[in-house]
Amino acid sequence: MSSIPEVVAINTFREAVRDRVLYNLVFFALMMIGAAILVGQISIGIERLVIINLGLSAISIFGLLMAVFIGVGLVYKEIEKRTLYSLLAKPIRRWQFLTGKYAGLLLTLTVNTALMTLGLGAALFYVGRPLIRADASILVAAYFILLELALVTAIALFFSCFSSPMLSALFTLGIYITGVFAQDIRAFGDLTHNGPLRATTRILYYLVPNFHNFNVIALAAHGEAIALSLVLQNTLYALLYVALVLIASSAVFSRRNLK
């Protein structure tokens, strides 16, 4: 017998699959991979580098758009359609609803990331580039992108618990951009002699997710091996951060007056 979060997750996955925006994003991602093939054919000698760079970048960008613009509406859409009230009237707790919504979108992102990664592999095969052992780093890079999307989805869901979709998208993108440049922000604060500024940059560094550690596209493009320790570190970091954000989301949503 399926649990309540599983039922909500499956329904969320079905809704996302029926969403035309999701299909459009996948279509444009495949178009970008097709463009990578063309550019790779023009760039004699560096086909692999160009195709992997553009392909993984396409997966990351379009995955980010899905996570943000679908994630920020997970709760708001249910409230607007008033379907949330009928759901909560049943023996379902709010944290179960949120967990199911998160799992459903994450499942959608996982399927699409896998399909686009297969598309990238097909692009390499199409230009006559046989897959080699070093290409395993491409799978690791795609896995890191998925971990990154898991973090973004959790953050988008958190803001959707108490804010409008537009503000939630802005907040989520703001945190994402800050997380990408977290190390640079901290380095800038350390260079200054301003105590409060240095403290602020350090707080930001430890508070926002450090997305910089998930970006190994350049390593994958050059066929360099990615350390197992980094894989374990990023996995544990993402799991812990997502768990904390989901707990915070449940705490906020459980106190929200939906009347």
BATOR-373094 format. One line per 2 residues: number of its first residue (from 1); their letters; for each residue y, z, x of N, C-alpha, C. Coordinates in nm, 3 decimals, decimal comma. Example, Ala and Ser with C-alpha at 12.3 -4.5 7.8 and 13.67 -1.06 7.14 Angstrom:
BATOR-373094
1> AS> -0,569:0,780:1,319:-0,450:0,780:1,230:-0,330:0,780:1,320  -0,225:0,708:1,285:-0,106:0,714:1,367:0,003:0,787:1,290
This chain:
BATOR-373094
1> MS> -0,120:0,000:0,084:0,000:0,000:0,000:0,125:0,000:0,088  0,218:-0,090:0,059:0,340:-0,103:0,140:0,434:0,013:0,112
3> SI> 0,503:0,058:0,218:0,602:0,162:0,202:0,731:0,102:0,148  0,823:0,189:0,105:0,949:0,142:0,048:1,032:0,062:0,149
5> PE> 1,049:0,110:0,274:1,125:0,028:0,370:1,063:-0,109:0,394  0,929:-0,117:0,392:0,864:-0,245:0,413:0,895:-0,343:0,300
7> VV> 0,895:-0,291:0,176:0,925:-0,377:0,060:1,068:-0,428:0,068  1,162:-0,338:0,103:1,302:-0,377:0,116:1,318:-0,478:0,230
9> AI> 1,246:-0,457:0,340:1,254:-0,547:0,455:1,205:-0,687:0,418  1,094:-0,695:0,348:1,040:-0,825:0,308:1,136:-0,898:0,215
11> NT> 1,194:-0,826:0,120:1,290:-0,888:0,028:1,415:-0,935:0,102  1,459:-0,857:0,199:1,576:-0,895:0,279:1,546:-1,020:0,361
13> FR> 1,426:-1,027:0,417:1,385:-1,145:0,493:1,382:-1,269:0,404  1,330:-1,255:0,284:1,325:-1,368:0,191:1,464:-1,415:0,153
15> EA> 1,554:-1,320:0,130:1,692:-1,356:0,096:1,759:-1,429:0,212  1,735:-1,381:0,333:1,798:-1,443:0,451:1,745:-1,584:0,472
17> VR> 1,616:-1,604:0,448:1,557:-1,737:0,464:1,616:-1,835:0,364  1,648:-1,785:0,243:1,706:-1,871:0,141:1,856:-1,894:0,162
19> DR> 1,915:-1,822:0,257:2,059:-1,831:0,280:2,091:-1,963:0,351  2,179:-2,045:0,293:2,215:-2,174:0,353:2,288:-2,157:0,486
21> VL> 2,365:-2,049:0,497:2,437:-2,027:0,623:2,338:-2,014:0,738  2,228:-1,943:0,715:2,128:-1,925:0,819:2,070:-2,059:0,861
23> YN> 2,038:-2,145:0,764:1,985:-2,277:0,797:2,086:-2,359:0,876  2,212:-2,350:0,839:2,315:-2,423:0,912:2,325:-2,377:1,057
25> LV> 2,315:-2,246:1,077:2,323:-2,193:1,213:2,206:-2,242:1,297  2,087:-2,242:1,239:1,971:-2,291:1,311:1,987:-2,440:1,342
27> FF> 2,040:-2,515:1,246:2,062:-2,658:1,265:2,157:-2,683:1,382  2,268:-2,609:1,386:2,363:-2,628:1,495:2,306:-2,582:1,628
29> AL> 2,222:-2,479:1,625:2,159:-2,435:1,749:2,068:-2,543:1,804  1,992:-2,609:1,715:1,906:-2,719:1,759:1,989:-2,837:1,808
31> MM> 2,104:-2,858:1,746:2,193:-2,964:1,792:2,243:-2,934:1,933  2,273:-2,806:1,960:2,322:-2,772:2,094:2,211:-2,790:2,198
33> IG> 2,089:-2,758:2,160:1,978:-2,780:2,252:1,960:-2,929:2,277  1,980:-3,011:2,170:1,975:-3,156:2,187:2,084:-3,203:2,282
35> AA> 2,201:-3,143:2,271:2,310:-3,177:2,363:2,273:-3,139:2,506  2,199:-3,029:2,518:2,156:-2,987:2,652:2,066:-3,091:2,715
37> IL> 1,982:-3,155:2,630:1,894:-3,260:2,682:1,977:-3,376:2,736  2,079:-3,417:2,659:2,163:-3,529:2,701:2,238:-3,496:2,829
39> VG> 2,294:-3,377:2,834:2,369:-3,337:2,954:2,275:-3,327:3,073  2,154:-3,275:3,047:2,057:-3,262:3,154:2,016:-3,395:3,212
41> QI> 2,006:-3,497:3,125:1,969:-3,630:3,174:2,081:-3,691:3,257  2,205:-3,657:3,222:2,318:-3,708:3,299:2,328:-3,637:3,433
43> SI> 2,300:-3,508:3,431:2,312:-3,426:3,552:2,184:-3,438:3,635  2,176:-3,541:3,714:2,056:-3,568:3,793:2,032:-3,454:3,893
45> GI> 1,910:-3,401:3,891:1,872:-3,299:3,988:1,892:-3,157:3,940  1,973:-3,139:3,836:1,995:-3,003:3,786:1,964:-2,996:3,636
47> ER> 1,868:-3,079:3,591:1,835:-3,082:3,450:1,790:-2,946:3,400  1,702:-2,882:3,477:1,649:-2,753:3,436:1,760:-2,649:3,422
49> LV> 1,847:-2,644:3,520:1,957:-2,547:3,520:2,047:-2,565:3,399  2,084:-2,690:3,370:2,175:-2,719:3,259:2,109:-2,690:3,125
51> II> 1,986:-2,736:3,108:1,918:-2,719:2,979:1,894:-2,572:2,948  1,848:-2,496:3,045:1,821:-2,354:3,021:1,949:-2,278:2,994
53> NL> 2,054:-2,308:3,071:2,182:-2,240:3,050:2,236:-2,265:2,909  2,243:-2,392:2,869:2,297:-2,425:2,738:2,204:-2,379:2,626
55> GL> 2,073:-2,392:2,647:1,978:-2,353:2,544:1,982:-2,204:2,516  1,975:-2,122:2,620:1,980:-1,977:2,601:2,116:-1,931:2,549
57> SA> 2,222:-1,998:2,593:2,355:-1,964:2,542:2,365:-1,994:2,393  2,304:-2,106:2,350:2,303:-2,140:2,207:2,227:-2,037:2,127
59> IS> 2,112:-1,994:2,177:2,033:-1,891:2,108:2,114:-1,762:2,095  2,183:-1,725:2,201:2,261:-1,601:2,201:2,379:-1,609:2,104
61> IF> 2,454:-1,720:2,110:2,575:-1,734:2,027:2,540:-1,739:1,879  2,446:-1,824:1,843:2,412:-1,838:1,702:2,338:-1,716:1,649
63> GL> 2,261:-1,651:1,735:2,198:-1,526:1,695:2,302:-1,418:1,669  2,405:-1,415:1,753:2,514:-1,319:1,734:2,585:-1,343:1,602
65> LM> 2,613:-1,470:1,570:2,679:-1,502:1,444:2,594:-1,458:1,325  2,463:-1,481:1,332:2,375:-1,437:1,224:2,378:-1,285:1,209
67> AV> 2,364:-1,216:1,322:2,358:-1,069:1,319:2,486:-1,010:1,260  2,600:-1,066:1,297:2,727:-1,011:1,251:2,755:-1,048:1,106
69> FI> 2,755:-1,176:1,075:2,803:-1,220:0,944:2,701:-1,202:0,833  2,575:-1,182:0,866:2,478:-1,143:0,764:2,467:-0,991:0,759
71> GV> 2,473:-0,927:0,876:2,460:-0,782:0,883:2,570:-0,706:0,812  2,694:-0,756:0,821:2,805:-0,683:0,761:2,801:-0,687:0,608
73> GL> 2,720:-0,778:0,552:2,712:-0,787:0,407:2,586:-0,727:0,348  2,502:-0,667:0,433:2,375:-0,615:0,384:2,393:-0,511:0,274
75> VY> 2,486:-0,418:0,296:2,510:-0,312:0,197:2,614:-0,356:0,096  2,722:-0,419:0,146:2,833:-0,458:0,058:2,786:-0,553:-0,051
77> KE> 2,699:-0,647:-0,016:2,652:-0,745:-0,114:2,572:-0,678:-0,225  2,493:-0,578:-0,188:2,414:-0,508:-0,289:2,503:-0,429:-0,384
79> IE> 2,613:-0,376:-0,330:2,707:-0,301:-0,415:2,784:-0,396:-0,506  2,826:-0,510:-0,451:2,900:-0,609:-0,530:2,815:-0,664:-0,644
81> KR> 2,689:-0,691:-0,618:2,599:-0,745:-0,721:2,545:-0,634:-0,811  2,578:-0,508:-0,774:2,535:-0,391:-0,851:2,383:-0,376:-0,855
83> TL> 2,315:-0,440:-0,762:2,170:-0,423:-0,755:2,132:-0,293:-0,685  2,225:-0,240:-0,605:2,197:-0,117:-0,533:2,176:0,000:-0,628
85> YS> 2,250:0,001:-0,740:2,241:0,112:-0,834:2,103:0,119:-0,898  2,048:0,003:-0,931:1,914:0,001:-0,990:1,808:0,039:-0,887
87> LL> 1,833:0,003:-0,761:1,738:0,039:-0,656:1,736:0,190:-0,632  1,857:0,248:-0,624:1,866:0,391:-0,596:1,824:0,476:-0,716
89> AK> 1,817:0,414:-0,835:1,769:0,486:-0,952:1,618:0,509:-0,944  1,552:0,430:-0,858:1,409:0,446:-0,837:1,386:0,551:-0,728
91> PI> 1,261:0,592:-0,711:1,233:0,693:-0,607:1,245:0,635:-0,466  1,366:0,601:-0,429:1,394:0,547:-0,296:1,516:0,619:-0,239
93> RR> 1,505:0,664:-0,117:1,616:0,732:-0,052:1,706:0,632:0,017  1,829:0,674:0,040:1,925:0,581:0,099:1,886:0,542:0,240
95> WQ> 1,831:0,634:0,317:1,792:0,600:0,454:1,676:0,499:0,453  1,590:0,506:0,351:1,483:0,408:0,340:1,538:0,270:0,308
97> FL> 1,640:0,267:0,223:1,705:0,141:0,189:1,768:0,078:0,313  1,841:0,158:0,392:1,907:0,107:0,512:1,805:0,061:0,616
99> TG> 1,700:0,140:0,635:1,597:0,103:0,731:1,530:-0,029:0,693  1,502:-0,044:0,564:1,442:-0,169:0,517:1,534:-0,288:0,536
101> KY> 1,662:-0,270:0,506:1,759:-0,378:0,524:1,768:-0,419:0,671  1,774:-0,320:0,757:1,782:-0,348:0,900:1,657:-0,421:0,949
103> AG> 1,540:-0,372:0,909:1,415:-0,434:0,953:1,404:-0,577:0,901  1,450:-0,602:0,779:1,442:-0,736:0,724:1,527:-0,836:0,801
105> LL> 1,650:-0,796:0,834:1,737:-0,886:0,911:1,685:-0,904:1,053  1,633:-0,796:1,111:1,579:-0,806:1,247:1,458:-0,899:1,250
107> LT> 1,377:-0,894:1,145:1,264:-0,986:1,136:1,313:-1,131:1,128  1,419:-1,153:1,051:1,477:-1,288:1,042:1,527:-1,335:1,178
109> LT> 1,595:-1,248:1,250:1,647:-1,284:1,381:1,534:-1,309:1,481  1,428:-1,232:1,468:1,313:-1,249:1,558:1,249:-1,386:1,537
111> VN> 1,229:-1,424:1,411:1,169:-1,554:1,380:1,256:-1,667:1,431  1,387:-1,657:1,407:1,477:-1,764:1,449:1,492:-1,771:1,601
113> TA> 1,492:-1,656:1,667:1,498:-1,655:1,813:1,373:-1,720:1,871  1,258:-1,688:1,812:1,132:-1,747:1,858:1,132:-1,898:1,839
115> LM> 1,179:-1,945:1,722:1,181:-2,088:1,695:1,276:-2,162:1,789  1,393:-2,102:1,813:1,488:-2,167:1,902:1,440:-2,166:2,046
117> TL> 1,366:-2,060:2,084:1,307:-2,057:2,218:1,203:-2,166:2,233  1,124:-2,187:2,127:1,028:-2,299:2,129:1,102:-2,432:2,140
119> GL> 1,216:-2,442:2,072:1,297:-2,563:2,083:1,346:-2,586:2,224  1,381:-2,478:2,292:1,424:-2,489:2,432:1,309:-2,536:2,520
121> GA> 1,189:-2,480:2,495:1,072:-2,524:2,571:1,042:-2,671:2,546  1,059:-2,714:2,419:1,036:-2,855:2,386:1,138:-2,944:2,456
123> AL> 1,261:-2,894:2,469:1,364:-2,972:2,539:1,328:-2,991:2,686  1,278:-2,886:2,749:1,236:-2,898:2,890:1,120:-2,995:2,903
125> FY> 1,025:-2,986:2,810:0,909:-3,075:2,815:0,949:-3,219:2,788  1,048:-3,239:2,701:1,091:-3,374:2,663:1,149:-3,451:2,780
127> VG> 1,223:-3,383:2,866:1,286:-3,452:2,979:1,190:-3,466:3,098  1,062:-3,435:3,071:0,963:-3,451:3,177:0,958:-3,338:3,275
129> RP> 1,006:-3,222:3,230:1,007:-3,104:3,317:0,888:-3,015:3,278  0,776:-3,018:3,352:0,661:-2,935:3,316:0,692:-2,787:3,330
131> LI> 0,636:-2,707:3,241:0,657:-2,564:3,247:0,581:-2,505:3,365  0,649:-2,417:3,438:0,588:-2,353:3,555:0,593:-2,202:3,538
133> RA> 0,533:-2,132:3,631:0,526:-1,986:3,621:0,664:-1,922:3,620  0,756:-1,982:3,693:0,892:-1,925:3,700:0,963:-1,928:3,564
135> DA> 0,914:-2,014:3,473:0,976:-2,023:3,340:0,948:-1,901:3,254  0,864:-1,810:3,302:0,841:-1,685:3,229:0,971:-1,606:3,215
137> SI> 1,062:-1,628:3,308:1,192:-1,559:3,301:1,271:-1,604:3,179  1,243:-1,725:3,128:1,310:-1,772:3,007:1,270:-1,685:2,888
139> LV> 1,141:-1,652:2,881:1,092:-1,565:2,773:1,155:-1,426:2,783  1,169:-1,377:2,905:1,232:-1,246:2,923:1,379:-1,251:2,880
141> AA> 1,447:-1,360:2,916:1,587:-1,376:2,876:1,600:-1,381:2,724  1,508:-1,453:2,657:1,508:-1,460:2,511:1,480:-1,324:2,451
143> YF> 1,392:-1,247:2,513:1,362:-1,111:2,466:1,484:-1,021:2,479  1,557:-1,035:2,589:1,679:-0,956:2,607:1,785:-0,994:2,503
145> IL> 1,791:-1,123:2,471:1,884:-1,167:2,366:1,848:-1,100:2,233  1,718:-1,091:2,205:1,673:-1,027:2,081:1,708:-0,878:2,081
147> LE> 1,693:-0,812:2,194:1,733:-0,671:2,203:1,883:-0,657:2,179  1,958:-0,748:2,233:2,103:-0,749:2,214:2,137:-0,767:2,066
149> LA> 2,067:-0,858:1,999:2,089:-0,881:1,856:2,048:-0,760:1,773  1,946:-0,689:1,817:1,904:-0,567:1,747:2,015:-0,462:1,751
151> LV> 2,082:-0,451:1,864:2,195:-0,358:1,877:2,311:-0,402:1,788  2,344:-0,530:1,792:2,456:-0,581:1,712:2,428:-0,563:1,563
153> TA> 2,305:-0,588:1,521:2,270:-0,572:1,381:2,286:-0,427:1,335  2,242:-0,334:1,419:2,256:-0,192:1,385:2,403:-0,152:1,372
155> IA> 2,486:-0,203:1,462:2,629:-0,172:1,457:2,693:-0,233:1,333  2,657:-0,359:1,302:2,710:-0,424:1,182:2,669:-0,349:1,056
157> LF> 2,544:-0,303:1,052:2,497:-0,227:0,937:2,572:-0,095:0,924  2,602:-0,032:1,036:2,676:0,095:1,034:2,813:0,077:0,968
159> FS> 2,887:-0,025:1,010:3,020:-0,047:0,952:3,012:-0,093:0,807  2,905:-0,163:0,772:2,892:-0,210:0,633:2,870:-0,095:0,536
161> CF> 2,836:0,023:0,589:2,812:0,139:0,502:2,940:0,196:0,443  3,056:0,163:0,503:3,179:0,223:0,454:3,300:0,129:0,459
163> SS> 3,280:0,004:0,501:3,393:-0,087:0,516:3,363:-0,222:0,453  3,469:-0,303:0,438:3,453:-0,437:0,381:3,390:-0,530:0,485
165> PM> 3,331:-0,642:0,441:3,269:-0,734:0,538:3,364:-0,785:0,645  3,489:-0,815:0,609:3,584:-0,868:0,707:3,613:-0,765:0,816
167> LS> 3,644:-0,642:0,773:3,672:-0,536:0,871:3,547:-0,503:0,952  3,433:-0,501:0,886:3,308:-0,472:0,956:3,280:-0,576:1,064
169> AL> 3,307:-0,703:1,032:3,286:-0,810:1,131:3,381:-0,793:1,249  3,506:-0,760:1,220:3,604:-0,740:1,328:3,565:-0,621:1,416
171> FT> 3,525:-0,511:1,354:3,484:-0,393:1,430:3,362:-0,424:1,517  3,264:-0,493:1,458:3,141:-0,523:1,530:3,168:-0,616:1,648
173> LG> 3,246:-0,722:1,624:3,279:-0,814:1,732:3,361:-0,745:1,840  3,450:-0,655:1,798:3,530:-0,580:1,895:3,443:-0,494:1,986
175> IY> 3,344:-0,427:1,927:3,253:-0,345:2,007:3,167:-0,433:2,097  3,125:-0,548:2,044:3,044:-0,639:2,125:3,121:-0,686:2,248
177> IT> 3,245:-0,730:2,227:3,326:-0,779:2,339:3,351:-0,666:2,440  3,379:-0,547:2,388:3,399:-0,432:2,477:3,273:-0,402:2,556
179> GV> 3,157:-0,412:2,490:3,031:-0,386:2,558:2,999:-0,489:2,665  3,038:-0,614:2,642:3,014:-0,719:2,741:3,093:-0,691:2,868
181> FA> 3,216:-0,641:2,851:3,302:-0,615:2,966:3,310:-0,466:2,999  3,209:-0,389:2,958:3,212:-0,243:2,978:3,221:-0,207:3,126
183> QD> 3,144:-0,275:3,209:3,147:-0,244:3,353:3,281:-0,278:3,414  3,341:-0,390:3,373:3,473:-0,428:3,424:3,580:-0,329:3,379
185> IR> 3,568:-0,282:3,255:3,665:-0,186:3,204:3,657:-0,054:3,283  3,534:-0,012:3,311:3,518:0,111:3,389:3,571:0,093:3,530
187> AF> 3,543:-0,022:3,590:3,591:-0,048:3,726:3,743:-0,049:3,730  3,805:-0,106:3,626:3,950:-0,108:3,620:4,007:0,034:3,612
189> GD> 3,943:0,118:3,529:3,988:0,256:3,518:3,974:0,333:3,648  3,865:0,304:3,723:3,844:0,374:3,850:3,947:0,333:3,955
191> LT> 4,001:0,212:3,941:4,100:0,164:4,039:4,238:0,225:4,016  4,261:0,272:3,895:4,391:0,329:3,863:4,398:0,475:3,906
193> HN> 4,518:0,525:3,917:4,539:0,665:3,950:4,583:0,744:3,827  4,560:0,683:3,711:4,596:0,746:3,584:4,475:0,821:3,529
195> GP> 4,482:0,954:3,529:4,370:1,036:3,485:4,325:1,008:3,342  4,418:1,011:3,244:4,378:0,983:3,105:4,319:0,845:3,087
197> LR> 4,376:0,744:3,155:4,322:0,608:3,144:4,182:0,600:3,203  4,162:0,666:3,317:4,029:0,666:3,378:3,928:0,735:3,287
199> AT> 3,967:0,844:3,225:3,877:0,915:3,134:3,844:0,830:3,012  3,947:0,758:2,960:3,926:0,672:2,843:3,828:0,560:2,873
201> TR> 3,844:0,496:2,989:3,754:0,386:3,026:3,612:0,436:3,048  3,598:0,556:3,101:3,463:0,610:3,121:3,397:0,643:2,987
203> IL> 3,476:0,695:2,893:3,422:0,724:2,759:3,376:0,596:2,692  3,459:0,490:2,702:3,422:0,361:2,644:3,294:0,308:2,708
205> YY> 3,282:0,325:2,838:3,167:0,273:2,911:3,037:0,336:2,860  3,040:0,467:2,837:2,919:0,536:2,793:2,900:0,532:2,641
207> LV> 3,007:0,505:2,567:2,998:0,506:2,422:2,949:0,374:2,365  3,008:0,264:2,411:2,969:0,132:2,358:2,842:0,085:2,428
209> PN> 2,762:0,002:2,360:2,642:-0,051:2,426:2,678:-0,142:2,542  2,609:-0,127:2,651:2,637:-0,207:2,771:2,561:-0,338:2,762
211> FH> 2,623:-0,438:2,700:2,557:-0,567:2,680:2,544:-0,647:2,810  2,618:-0,608:2,910:2,613:-0,682:3,037:2,472:-0,681:3,096
213> NF> 2,400:-0,570:3,079:2,266:-0,558:3,137:2,164:-0,650:3,070  2,197:-0,702:2,951:2,103:-0,788:2,879:2,121:-0,936:2,914
215> NV> 2,225:-0,967:2,988:2,255:-1,107:3,020:2,185:-1,148:3,150  2,072:-1,215:3,137:1,998:-1,263:3,255:1,980:-1,414:3,246
217> IA> 2,070:-1,480:3,174:2,060:-1,625:3,157:2,067:-1,697:3,291  2,157:-1,653:3,377:2,172:-1,718:3,508:2,045:-1,703:3,591
219> LA> 1,983:-1,585:3,586:1,859:-1,564:3,660:1,748:-1,654:3,608  1,739:-1,665:3,474:1,636:-1,750:3,414:1,658:-1,896:3,449
221> AH> 1,784:-1,939:3,450:1,815:-2,079:3,480:1,777:-2,115:3,623  1,788:-2,018:3,715:1,753:-2,044:3,855:1,608:-2,011:3,885
223> GE> 1,532:-1,970:3,781:1,390:-1,943:3,801:1,362:-1,816:3,878  1,456:-1,725:3,883:1,436:-1,600:3,957:1,360:-1,499:3,871
225> AI> 1,276:-1,420:3,935:1,198:-1,319:3,864:1,288:-1,205:3,818  1,256:-1,152:3,701:1,332:-1,040:3,645:1,245:-0,915:3,657
227> AL> 1,302:-0,812:3,718:1,225:-0,691:3,749:1,170:-0,625:3,623  1,046:-0,578:3,632:0,984:-0,508:3,519:1,062:-0,382:3,484
229> SL> 1,120:-0,318:3,586:1,197:-0,196:3,561:1,316:-0,223:3,471  1,379:-0,342:3,486:1,491:-0,379:3,401:1,445:-0,403:3,258
231> VL> 1,326:-0,464:3,243:1,271:-0,487:3,110:1,247:-0,354:3,038  1,186:-0,259:3,109:1,159:-0,127:3,049:1,289:-0,053:3,021
233> QN> 1,384:-0,062:3,114:1,512:0,007:3,096:1,587:-0,046:2,975  1,596:-0,177:2,962:1,668:-0,236:2,849:1,597:-0,208:2,717
235> TL> 1,464:-0,209:2,718:1,389:-0,182:2,596:1,413:-0,039:2,547  1,400:0,056:2,637:1,421:0,197:2,600:1,566:0,221:2,558
237> YA> 1,658:0,159:2,630:1,800:0,175:2,598:1,830:0,122:2,458  1,778:0,004:2,425:1,802:-0,056:2,294:1,738:0,028:2,183
239> LL> 1,615:0,074:2,205:1,546:0,155:2,104:1,623:0,284:2,076  1,668:0,351:2,181:1,741:0,477:2,165:1,874:0,455:2,095
241> YV> 1,946:0,352:2,138:2,078:0,326:2,080:2,067:0,286:1,933  1,969:0,200:1,902:1,949:0,159:1,762:1,912:0,278:1,675
243> AL> 1,825:0,365:1,727:1,785:0,483:1,651:1,905:0,573:1,620  1,991:0,594:1,720:2,109:0,677:1,700:2,205:0,616:1,598
245> VL> 2,224:0,483:1,606:2,315:0,416:1,514:2,259:0,420:1,372  2,128:0,401:1,357:2,068:0,406:1,223:2,076:0,546:1,164
247> IA> 2,059:0,647:1,247:2,075:0,786:1,200:2,218:0,810:1,153  2,315:0,762:1,233:2,456:0,775:1,194:2,484:0,698:1,066
249> SS> 2,426:0,579:1,051:2,446:0,498:0,931:2,391:0,571:0,808  2,273:0,630:0,822:2,212:0,703:0,711:2,296:0,824:0,672
251> AV> 2,351:0,892:0,773:2,435:1,009:0,746:2,561:0,969:0,670  2,624:0,859:0,711:2,746:0,812:0,645:2,716:0,762:0,505
253> FS> 2,611:0,683:0,492:2,578:0,623:0,362:2,531:0,726:0,261  2,464:0,829:0,308:2,415:0,933:0,217:2,529:1,014:0,156
255> RR> 2,643:1,016:0,225:2,760:1,091:0,175:2,859:1,003:0,100  2,831:0,875:0,092:2,923:0,784:0,024:2,907:0,794:-0,126
257> NL> 3,021:0,803:-0,194:3,021:0,807:-0,340:3,020:0,663:-0,393  2,912:0,623:-0,456:2,896:0,486:-0,503:2,940:0,467:-0,646
259> K> 2,995:0,568:-0,708:3,038:0,556:-0,847:3,172:0,482:-0,856
